[in-house]
């Protein structure tokens, strides 16, 4: 069976369109995951900042206690 040039081109076009659609879905998934990761990192960063501030307060209180006990 001989496949015409037109059929070959049509088949290749269909393959490329399917591959393109799959690539778009993968890209959308990656962008969604990237946004989710950014959100998680922002929350973690905020928690780190709060804990560092609290530790700083505790250290300040320790210094005060030591100074008052002398």
QUIBEL-V864208 format. One record per pair of residues at least 12 apart in sequence whose ideal C-beta (glycine too) atoms are under 10 Angstrom apart, sorted by sequence separation. I is the first residue (numbers start at 1). J is the second residue. D is the distance in whole Angstrom. If there is no record, write none. Layout:
# QUIBEL-V864208
i j d
I J D
I J D
This chain:
# QUIBEL-V864208
none
